Amino acid sequence: MDTSSAKTKMQKLEQVARLYYEENKKQDEIASIMGVSRPFISRMLQEAHKVGIVEINIRKLDHDDSLTLEQAKTTFGLKGGALVSEATENNTLNHLLAKEVLGYVNKLGGGRLGIGWGTLIGTIVEMLEQRVPAKDVITDICPLVGNSGIPIRNYHSSENVRIIAHHTKADAKYLHIPAFAETLMDMELIQHTEHYKTVLREWEHLDIALVNIGNYPSTPDFASIARYGSLLSTRRAVGRMVAYFFDEYGDIIRSDSDFAIQIPIHLLRRCPNVVGICSANVGAKALAGALRTGLISHVVSSEFLLKEAILSVPTA
């Protein structure tokens, strides 16, 4: 076959391929247009594949593309997330989740990071402690809440910030203050300190917030009785984000006696990437309620938990 004939043949193969794949015409229609038989069109399409005019890529669904995540995007208005399979032990699942969280922070581009507290934050810290410190995508890091008085490292925000900053070479800002002030006056005094204002400026410019999602009642209780009295029971709280409580409809429960030192809701809402993270013991209603607040744009959880959260959304 001479060069001219070969070129003409390739042009016809391309024409047939475009009619079939881009214009969604049936082979019978294309045969009529081209003045040939349908079997001949079928052979032309096969040859178009063979010579490389048509390439078909079958993309494997990963966690980001899972049907569960796509359904969650529709149900809760999420931008994205990462899911892991179930594990037989909670500790194993938490390590899988922590690894996924670190990868997702990298996927989002890092930058200024704010972290909450809880079991999964503690697991992330433990995982980073096993690594040699190295420059990371995280440029700045700060806590989203003050420090708890309980003797569990997972709830000492500034210490966790220090460790993560050391192992990622990030610039750290700290809240060396308790998570809960005793009175409104105490809270206002704290908010007028330069120390608090420095972290407030960080909150105003966060790129990513890792927001822990927990159950209600939680262990420990974070002085919830002092903050809310019986309000959490009467309002039927189902979960907690950072130190905010919410009901199954995603409404944040407010109290005049709540003097928590944590990122204000309006600044959390301003953050472009709020990643809700769930440890192995989180229940479906807590996750669903958290996602219904509209504050969370991304989620990292087990796929099973996210499925259950979707199913638990109340219909009225």
N, C-alpha and C positions, 0 to 999 in steps of 0.2 A: 504494500500500500504506500503510495507516494505521500509526501508531506501535506499536500493540499487535502487529499482525501482523509488522512488521519485527523487533520484539524477539524474538518467538517463533521466527522464522526464524533469527535469529543464534544463539539458544540451541540450536537443532537442529544448526546447522553446528558449533558448539562441541562438542556431544555426539558427533557423528560423528567429528570430528577427534580427540577424546580417546580414543575407542574404538580408532581406527586407529593413532595415533602413540604413545599412552601405554600402552594395554593390549594393543597388538600383535595386535588382532583382524583377521581377514581381511575383505575387503569383502563376501563372501558371508555371513559371520556377522553383520556389522553390518546388512546388508539384511534378514536374518531378524528381528533384534531390532527394527528400525525398521518392519518391515512394508512394505518397498518393494523395488524391483528393484536388483540389483547395479550396473547402469549409472547408476541414479539416485544411488547412494552415491558413485560415481566423480565425477559432476558436482558433488555437494555438496562433496567434498574439493577439487576444483578451485576452487570458489567460495570455500571457506574460505581458500585461498591468496590469492585475488584481493582479498578484503575485509580481509585482514591478520590473520585469526584464527590462521593458521598461517604461521610464518616459518621458512625453511630457510636456514641459514648453512653454506656449504661452506668449511671452514677449510683454508687452504693449509699444507702441512707445511713448517715451517722447520727449521733445524738442531737446535733443541731437541726437535723431534718426529720426527726422522728415524728410519726403521726401524733403521738401524745403531745409533743411540744407544739406542733402546729395547731392542735385543738386548744391547747392552753393559751396560745396567742389570740385565738378568736374569743375564748371565754373570758380571759382576764386582760386583754389588751397588751400583752407582753411584746417586747421587741425580740427577745431571744432567750437562750439559756443553754444549759448543758445537763444531761441526765446520765445517771449511772445505773447499772443493773443491781439487783438485790444481792446481798451477801448474807451468809448464815449467821455471822456475828456482827453486833453493832460496831465494835472496834474496827473490824475490817471495812465495813461500809463507811465509817467516818474517814478512814484513811483514803478510800477511793474518792470520797466527796472532796476532801481537802486537796487532793492532787488535781481534781477537776477545777476547783476554785482557782488555784494558782494558774492553771492553764487558761482559764477564762479571763482572768485579769490581764494576762499577756495578750490574749486575743483582742481584748478591748483597747489595747494600746498603752495600758498603764497610766502614768502621769501622777496626779495628786490623788492619793488613796486615803479614805477614812474607814476605820474598822470598828465594828461593834464588839461584843463579847460573847462568851458561851463556849460550849463544848467544841464546836467545829473550829472556832478561832483558835482554841487551845491546840487542836490537832494540827492546824496549819503551822502554828509556832513550832511545835515539836518536829514537824517535817522539815522546816527550814533550818532548825538547829542541827540536823544531820548533814547539812550541806556546807561546803566551803563558801564563805562570804564572797559575793561577786556582784558586780554592777548589774542591775535589773531594769525592767521597764518602769518600775515604781520610782518616781523622782522625789516625792514628798509623802509623808504618812502622818496621820494624827488619829486620836481616838474619837469616836462619835459620842462617847459617854464617859462620865467620871469613873472613879474606882469604887468597887464594892468593898464592904468591910469584911466579907467572908473570906476565910483562909483557903481559897481555891484560886490558883494562878490564872485560870481561864477568865476570871472576872476582874483581873487587875489590868485595866486597859492600857495604862501608860507603860507597864512592864512589857506587855505584848507588843506595843508599838516600838519600844526600844529594841527588842529582839529582832523583830521583822526588819527594822531600819538597819540594824547591824549586818544582817545577812543579805540585804538587797542594796546596801550602800545608799539608802535613801536619806533625805533630810527629815528629821523627826521633830514634831511639836507635841508637847505633853499636856495632860490635864492632871496635875498633881493635887487633885481635890476629890472629895467624896462624890459619889454619883447622886446622893440625895441630901439636900440641905434640910435642916430641921424646921425652918420657918421661912416665910416669904422674905423677911428682912435679910436673913442669911443668904438666900439665893441671890437677891439683888446686890448684896455686897460682893459676892463672888463674881457676878456678871460685870461689875465695874472695875475689876482688877485688870491690869495689863496682861497678866497671865491668861485669863479667860479670853480677852479680846484678841490675843494672838491666835488662839485656836479658832475663834469665831471667824477670823479672816480666812483661815484655811477652809472652814466649812462653806464659806461663800464661794470658793473657787474649786471645789472638788471635781475631779473627773470621774471617779468611781467611789461608791460607798458600798462596803460589804455589810449588809444588814442581817443580823442573826434573827431567825424566826424561832420562837419557842412556844411551848404549850402553856395553857393556864388551867389549873394551878401549876406553877413551876416550882422547881426545887433548886436553889432556895427561893423564897417568896419575895425577895427584894423589898422588904418592908411595905408590901402592898396594902396591908391593913391601915398603917399609919398614913399612907398616901391617899387611900380611897375609901376607907371605912367599909361599908357593905355595898358600895357602888358597883364593884366588879361582879358581885353575885347577882344583884338586881338587873344589871345590864347584860348579864350572861356573857361575860368575856370568854373568848375561846383561845386567845393567844397573845403573844407579845412580840414586838419588834424593837430592838434596842431596849429601851425601858418604857415604851408606849404599849398600852393594852388596847385591844380592839375586839369587836363582836363579830359574829359570823357574816354580817353584811359588809364588813370592812370599815365600820365607823369607829374612829378613835374615841376612846372613853376619856372624858376630861374630868378633872377634879380640882376644886379650889384649894385643896390641901396637897396637891402634887407639886413638889419643889425639886424635881429631878434636874440634874445638870446634864443635858444631852443636846444633840443637834436639834434645833427647832424644826418643826414640820415643814414650814415654808422653804427652808434651806434644803431640806432633804428632797423636797419636791423639785427644787431647781436643779439638783444634780442630774447630769445627763445619763448616767449609768448607775442605777440603784440595783444592786444584785442581792436578791433574797437568798440566803443560804440556810439549809436545813440539816441538822444532824440526824442520826439514825432514829432517835426517839421521838421526833416531831410527828404529831398526828395530822390527819388530812384536813380536819376542820380548822386547825391553826394555820396551815398553809393556805387554804382557800380564803380564810378571812384576811390574811396578810395580803394576798394578791388582789383581793377586792378593794383594798384601801386606795388603789390607784397610785401608790407611791413606788411600787416595785416595777422596774422595767425589764429585769432579767431574773432568771431563777436557776439555782443549782440544787438539785435534789435527786433522790432515786426516782426512776421512772414509775415504779409502782405507786409511790406516794403522790406523785403529780396526777396520775390517773384517778386515784382515790379522791384527791382534792377537787378535780373536775366533777366527779360524780356527787360530791357532797354539797355542791352549790345549791342553796335553797331555791325553790321555784317561786316563792312568794315573799 
